[in-house]
């Protein structure tokens, strides 16, 4: 099987034919990560297995690799290992996303063609902290807890990633049916 990932995919079509895509994505092509990368070398192994459960189209997305992040305190490198599998449930609207069962993370699809790079970047941005720091750097100098805190959850909001917001909404709903709102 080719190790070359297509630039665009049609996720619903892939789901219909239960397609599989496998390949590598160069870290240097992940433009939205540039600011927090120490080095843009290396690549991420990508495996996508599409399918349908009843009417629900989904994609099992596995990502594996290491990115070299820049510590936001000492500006030295931090290795960040990625080894994750997410089941994306494809939806056309926020309404559909709301109805999606817990096992899926919503993947909002607006066009037939989806830029694969974008899709993978969205996933990686959910995983990678916006303000990466060495463990030992967390306790040094700056010490303002507000600088340290924006880790995973706020990452998603800061980046205004629609999928992140969707999944946050979903989590809030699922976790605390009645608190706050
Ligand atoms: Zn550091």
Boltz pocket constraint, residues with backbone or C-beta under 6 A from the ligand:
constraints:
  - pocket:
      binder: B
      contacts: [[A, 71], [A, 72], [A, 73], [A, 74], [A, 75], [A, 76], [A, 133], [A, 134], [A, 137]]
      max_distance: 6.0
